[in-house]
């Protein structure tokens, strides 16, 4: 049970990582709750950027009057950056010194997995001199929260992404072309699948369905080419494929090398924002289909940046105000070392020890479970080559005709896709409950 502290040091709020709809709702709600409790609140501008240099001048006071209406707007009232104090020698010490100079003893961080890790390290290094509470934010929805608890911003981003894909579907049908839509998602495919499933995209590819770092590029290329051919076989020359950007990390290194030099960050990771995966796949799919004299117009579209600073939808508005309120209340009453969550309508603090992977020292990443009914249903509605397509003589002949080959030759070219189709695609069905109904004699 938490007890209220007798003396209230300043409370600081900072946002780190990439933007997400709802940041301002967290800031406003946390500020109002804190000020009404008699706590002075300041906003740290531009995340950890200045603090990790020991610079405490980039701050702004936060009052009820300043923040009472900002929850309706996207972006961040106090700015944001990807600066990470754990990646700079002395960075954490500089942050602690700068916060001490500001008279800050309580810190609410807003961010994704990298920020959660920084918050944990900061709380540990402070050794009780600074209380830290983290509010999970990312449109990628990949923080390790309990099942079906979204990270804030995801629902708004998905909603806007669906609008974009629905419009592209109409354009594709009207002009008889394909669109390859690349959706943000550094490691997991939540946003891509959420958009693809809700919009009824022709096919959605996510990194969870491919072995990481060992998938032949041809497997992904043929999966997309197979979707196009299956549509052509039934008289449709249009479609929309939604692709998670994390697919790039599934491709085998030898195949990646053939694509030329890819941009990487200082730590050797592929800098996905600078890799036009959709354009790469458009080129490779077009080359693959050209081998069979099949010509198709493929356009590309990347979505992510236009989703991040959108005004939050009603779900994220309410959700983020709850998160901000609970973060402020918990830290004011003496709490620390936790990530905020709302579960079944109630505030549930999640200790950093449950969020950080003890083996990697980084925040755990929530991936899509491809054995779940949620994914199985999505895959069932996709237009893609399946095992049954190669077992049906009539359908196989129709597919083979689209590439001017015999059924046997079609199997030789694309049959490998059936070999990797999940064997557990049947939905899990629980037995019906026993009835207590008694028939009257």
C-alpha positions in Angstrom: 0.0 0.0 0.0 1.5 3.4 -1.0 1.6 6.2 1.4 1.6 9.9 0.4 4.9 11.6 0.8 5.2 14.5 3.2 7.3 16.8 1.0 6.6 17.2 -2.6 9.6 17.8 -4.9 9.0 18.8 -8.4 7.6 16.4 -10.9 9.0 16.3 -14.4 7.5 14.8 -17.5 9.3 13.9 -20.7 8.4 12.2 -23.9 11.0 10.1 -25.8 11.2 8.0 -28.9 8.8 8.6 -31.8 5.5 10.5 -31.6 2.2 8.7 -31.0 -1.4 10.0 -30.8 -2.2 10.7 -27.2 1.0 12.0 -25.8 -0.6 15.4 -24.9 -3.5 13.6 -23.2 -1.0 11.9 -20.9 0.9 15.2 -20.3 -2.3 17.1 -19.6 -3.9 14.5 -17.3 -0.7 13.9 -15.3 -0.1 17.7 -14.9 -3.6 18.4 -13.7 -3.6 15.5 -11.2 -0.2 16.6 -9.9 -1.0 20.3 -9.6 -4.2 19.6 -7.8 -2.2 17.6 -5.3 0.1 20.6 -4.7 3.0 19.4 -6.8 4.9 21.7 -9.1 5.3 20.2 -12.6 7.8 21.0 -15.3 8.0 19.6 -18.9 11.4 18.4 -20.1 11.7 19.6 -23.7 13.0 17.2 -26.4 13.1 14.1 -24.3 16.5 13.1 -23.0 18.4 15.2 -25.6 19.6 18.0 -23.4 19.5 16.3 -20.0 22.0 13.6 -21.1 24.4 16.5 -21.9 23.9 17.8 -18.4 21.9 20.8 -19.8 19.0 21.7 -17.5 17.9 24.8 -19.3 15.4 23.3 -21.8 12.4 23.0 -19.6 9.0 24.6 -19.3 6.5 25.0 -16.5 3.3 23.0 -16.8 0.1 24.3 -15.3 -3.5 23.5 -15.4 -4.1 26.5 -17.6 -1.4 25.4 -20.0 -2.5 21.8 -20.4 -6.3 21.7 -19.8 -7.1 21.4 -23.5 -4.1 19.9 -25.1 -5.4 16.4 -24.9 -7.4 16.9 -28.1 -4.2 17.5 -30.2 -1.6 15.3 -31.7 2.2 15.8 -31.4 3.9 16.6 -28.1 3.4 19.8 -26.2 6.9 19.4 -24.7 8.6 18.1 -27.9 10.3 14.7 -28.3 13.5 13.0 -29.4 15.1 9.6 -29.7 18.2 10.6 -27.6 19.0 7.7 -25.4 21.1 8.3 -22.2 22.0 4.6 -21.9 24.0 4.8 -25.2 26.2 7.7 -24.2 29.0 7.3 -21.7 28.0 9.3 -18.6 24.6 9.9 -20.0 22.6 8.6 -17.1 24.8 10.5 -14.6 24.2 13.7 -16.5 20.5 13.2 -16.5 20.4 12.7 -12.7 22.6 15.7 -12.1 20.5 17.9 -14.4 17.2 16.7 -12.7 18.8 17.3 -9.3 19.7 20.9 -10.3 16.1 21.4 -11.3 14.8 20.2 -7.9 13.1 17.2 -9.6 12.6 14.1 -7.4 9.8 12.5 -9.5 9.9 11.7 -13.2 7.2 10.4 -15.6 8.6 9.1 -18.9 6.4 8.6 -21.9 7.8 6.3 -24.6 8.3 2.9 -26.1 10.7 0.0 -25.3 13.9 2.1 -25.5 12.4 4.7 -23.2 11.2 2.0 -20.8 14.7 0.6 -20.6 16.2 4.1 -20.0 13.6 4.7 -17.3 14.5 1.5 -15.6 18.3 2.2 -15.7 17.7 5.7 -14.5 15.6 4.5 -11.5 18.2 1.9 -10.6 21.1 4.4 -10.8 19.3 7.0 -8.8 19.3 4.6 -5.8 16.1 6.1 -4.3 16.9 9.8 -5.0 14.5 9.8 -8.0 11.2 8.1 -8.4 10.4 7.0 -12.0 7.2 5.8 -13.6 6.9 5.0 -17.2 3.8 5.3 -19.5 4.0 2.9 -22.5 3.6 4.5 -25.9 4.1 3.3 -29.5 2.0 2.9 -32.5 3.9 -0.4 -33.1 1.9 -2.0 -30.2 4.9 -4.1 -29.3 5.6 -3.4 -25.7 5.2 -6.4 -23.4 1.8 -5.6 -21.9 -0.7 -8.2 -21.1 -2.6 -9.8 -24.0 -5.1 -7.5 -25.8 -3.9 -4.4 -23.8 -2.7 -1.9 -26.5 0.0 0.6 -26.2 -1.5 4.1 -26.6 -1.5 5.6 -30.0 -2.0 2.2 -31.7 -5.7 2.4 -32.1 -5.6 5.9 -33.7 -2.8 4.9 -36.0 -4.6 1.7 -37.1 -7.8 3.7 -37.7 -6.1 6.2 -39.9 -4.1 3.5 -41.7 -7.3 1.6 -42.5 -8.7 4.8 -44.1 -5.6 5.1 -46.3 -5.7 1.4 -47.4 -9.5 1.6 -48.1 -8.9 4.5 -50.4 -6.0 2.7 -52.1 -8.2 -0.4 -52.6 -10.7 1.7 -54.6 -7.9 3.3 -56.6 -6.4 -0.2 -57.3 -9.7 -1.6 -58.4 -10.4 1.5 -60.6 -7.0 1.5 -62.3 -6.3 -2.2 -62.3 -3.1 -2.0 -60.4 -1.5 -3.2 -57.1 -0.3 -1.3 -54.1 2.4 -2.5 -51.8 1.8 -0.6 -48.5 4.7 -0.6 -46.0 3.4 -0.1 -42.5 5.6 0.9 -39.5 6.6 -1.9 -37.2 10.3 -2.2 -36.3 10.1 -5.8 -34.9 6.5 -6.9 -34.7 3.6 -6.8 -37.2 0.8 -5.5 -35.0 0.1 -2.3 -37.0 0.4 -4.0 -40.4 -1.9 -6.8 -39.4 -4.3 -4.5 -37.6 -4.6 -2.3 -40.8 -4.6 -5.2 -43.2 -7.3 -7.2 -41.4 -9.6 -4.3 -40.7 -9.4 -2.9 -44.2 -9.7 -6.3 -45.9 -6.4 -5.9 -47.7 -5.7 -8.7 -50.2 -2.7 -10.0 -48.3 -0.7 -8.9 -45.2 2.8 -10.1 -44.5 4.3 -9.8 -41.0 7.8 -10.8 -39.7 6.3 -13.3 -37.2 5.4 -15.7 -40.0 9.0 -15.9 -41.4 12.2 -17.1 -39.7 14.2 -14.1 -38.6 17.4 -13.6 -40.4 17.2 -16.8 -42.5 14.3 -16.4 -44.8 15.2 -16.5 -48.5 14.1 -13.3 -50.3 12.5 -15.5 -52.9 10.0 -16.8 -50.3 8.7 -13.3 -49.6 8.8 -12.4 -53.3 6.9 -15.6 -54.3 4.3 -15.1 -51.6 3.5 -11.7 -53.1 3.7 -12.9 -56.7 1.5 -15.9 -55.8 -1.1 -13.5 -54.4 -1.1 -11.5 -57.7 -1.3 -14.7 -59.8 -4.2 -16.1 -57.7 -6.1 -12.8 -58.3 -5.3 -12.9 -62.0 -6.5 -16.5 -62.3 -9.9 -15.4 -61.1 -10.1 -12.2 -63.3 -8.7 -9.5 -60.9 -5.7 -7.5 -61.8 -5.8 -5.4 -58.7 -5.0 -5.7 -55.0 -3.3 -4.2 -51.9 -0.6 -5.9 -50.0 0.2 -4.5 -46.5 3.8 -5.2 -45.4 5.3 -4.8 -42.0 8.7 -3.0 -42.3 10.2 -5.6 -39.9 10.2 -8.0 -42.8 13.6 -6.7 -43.8 15.1 -8.3 -40.7 13.7 -11.7 -41.7 15.6 -11.8 -45.0 18.8 -14.0 -45.1 22.0 -11.9 -44.9 23.3 -13.3 -48.2 20.1 -12.1 -50.0 20.3 -8.8 -48.3 23.8 -8.3 -49.6 22.5 -8.7 -53.1 20.3 -5.7 -52.6 23.3 -3.4 -52.1 24.5 -1.5 -49.1 21.7 -0.9 -46.7 21.8 2.1 -44.2 22.6 1.1 -40.7 22.7 2.8 -37.3 25.9 3.1 -35.2 25.1 -0.3 -33.6 24.9 -2.2 -36.9 21.1 -2.5 -37.0 19.4 -1.8 -40.3 18.0 1.7 -40.3 14.5 0.8 -41.4 13.3 4.4 -42.0 15.9 4.7 -44.8 15.2 1.3 -46.4 12.4 1.4 -49.1 11.4 -2.2 -48.6 8.2 -1.7 -50.6 10.2 -0.5 -53.6 12.7 -3.4 -53.3 9.8 -5.9 -53.3 8.0 -4.1 -56.1 11.2 -4.5 -58.2 11.8 -8.1 -57.3 8.1 -9.2 -57.7 8.0 -7.5 -61.1 11.1 -9.3 -62.2 9.7 -12.6 -61.0 6.5 -12.2 -62.9 8.3 -11.0 -66.0 9.9 -14.4 -66.3 6.4 -15.6 -67.1 5.5 -12.7 -69.4 3.1 -11.4 -66.7 3.0 -7.6 -66.5 1.4 -5.9 -63.5 1.5 -2.3 -62.4 2.7 -2.0 -58.8 2.7 1.2 -56.8 4.2 1.7 -53.3 3.1 3.6 -50.3 4.7 3.9 -46.9 2.5 4.8 -43.9 3.7 5.7 -40.4 4.9 9.3 -40.2 1.4 10.6 -41.2 -0.1 8.5 -38.4 2.2 9.4 -35.5 1.1 13.0 -34.8 -2.6 12.7 -35.6 -5.2 13.9 -33.2 -6.1 10.9 -31.0 -9.4 9.1 -31.5 -11.8 8.8 -28.6 -10.3 5.5 -27.5 -6.8 6.9 -27.1 -8.2 10.2 -25.7 -9.8 8.3 -22.8 -7.1 5.7 -22.5 -4.3 8.3 -22.3 -6.0 10.5 -19.8 -6.4 7.4 -17.5 -2.8 6.5 -18.0 -1.6 10.0 -17.2 -3.8 10.3 -14.1 -2.6 6.9 -12.7 1.0 7.7 -13.4 0.8 10.9 -11.5 -1.2 9.5 -8.6 1.2 6.5 -8.2 4.4 8.5 -8.2 3.0 11.3 -5.9 2.0 8.6 -3.4 5.6 7.3 -3.3 5.6 4.7 -6.0 8.5 4.1 -8.5 10.1 1.5 -10.8 6.9 0.6 -12.7 5.2 0.8 -16.0 1.6 2.0 -16.0 -1.2 -0.2 -17.4 -5.0 -0.3 -17.4 -6.4 -3.8 -17.3 -10.1 -4.6 -17.2 -10.8 -0.9 -16.4 -8.4 -0.8 -13.4 -4.9 0.6 -12.9 -2.3 -2.1 -12.6 1.3 -1.2 -12.0 3.8 -3.5 -13.8 7.3 -3.6 -12.1 10.2 -2.8 -14.4 11.5 -6.3 -13.4 8.6 -7.8 -15.3 9.2 -5.6 -18.4 13.0 -5.9 -18.8 14.4 -9.2 -20.3 17.0 -10.3 -17.9 18.9 -12.1 -20.7 19.2 -9.1 -23.1 18.9 -6.3 -20.6 16.3 -4.7 -22.9 12.6 -4.3 -22.8 10.7 -7.4 -23.9 9.0 -7.2 -27.3 5.4 -8.4 -27.7 5.1 -10.3 -31.0 2.0 -11.5 -32.8 1.2 -15.2 -31.9 0.7 -16.8 -35.3 -1.0 -19.7 -33.6 -3.7 -17.4 -32.2 -7.2 -17.4 -33.7 -6.8 -13.7 -34.3 -4.0 -14.4 -36.8 -5.6 -17.5 -38.3 -8.8 -15.6 -39.1 -6.8 -12.8 -40.7 -4.8 -15.4 -42.8 -8.0 -17.2 -43.8 -9.3 -14.1 -45.6 -6.1 -13.3 -47.4 -5.7 -14.1 -51.1 -2.5 -16.2 -51.2 -1.4 -19.5 -52.5 -2.3 -22.3 -50.2 -1.8 -26.0 -50.0 -5.3 -26.6 -51.3 -4.5 -24.7 -54.5 -1.9 -27.3 -55.5 -4.3 -30.2 -54.7 -7.2 -28.9 -56.8 -6.7 -30.0 -60.4 -9.1 -27.4 -61.9 -7.8 -24.5 -59.8 -4.2 -25.6 -60.4 -4.7 -25.6 -64.1 -6.2 -22.1 -64.0 -3.2 -20.9 -62.0 -0.8 -22.6 -64.4 -2.5 -20.9 -67.3 -1.8 -17.4 -65.9 2.0 -18.0 -66.3 1.8 -20.1 -69.5 3.1 -23.2 -67.8 1.9 -26.7 -67.1 0.4 -27.6 -63.6 3.6 -29.5 -62.9 5.7 -26.5 -63.8 3.6 -24.2 -61.6 4.1 -26.6 -58.7 7.9 -26.6 -59.4 7.9 -22.8 -59.3 5.6 -22.0 -56.4 5.0 -25.3 -54.6 7.5 -24.4 -51.9 4.9 -21.9 -50.5 2.6 -24.8 -49.6 5.4 -26.5 -47.7 5.7 -23.6 -45.2 2.0 -23.1 -44.7 1.3 -23.4 -40.9 -0.1 -26.8 -40.0 -2.2 -25.3 -37.2 -4.4 -23.0 -39.3 -7.6 -24.6 -37.9 -9.3 -22.4 -35.4 -9.3 -23.6 -31.8 -12.8 -24.4 -30.6 -13.6 -24.8 -27.0 -16.2 -27.5 -26.1 -19.6 -26.1 -25.3 -20.4 -25.7 -21.6 -22.5 -28.3 -20.0 -26.1 -27.3 -19.7 -27.9 -27.2 -16.3 -31.2 -27.1 -18.1 -33.6 -29.9 -16.9 -36.5 -31.0 -18.9 -39.7 -31.1 -16.9 -41.4 -34.5 -17.0 
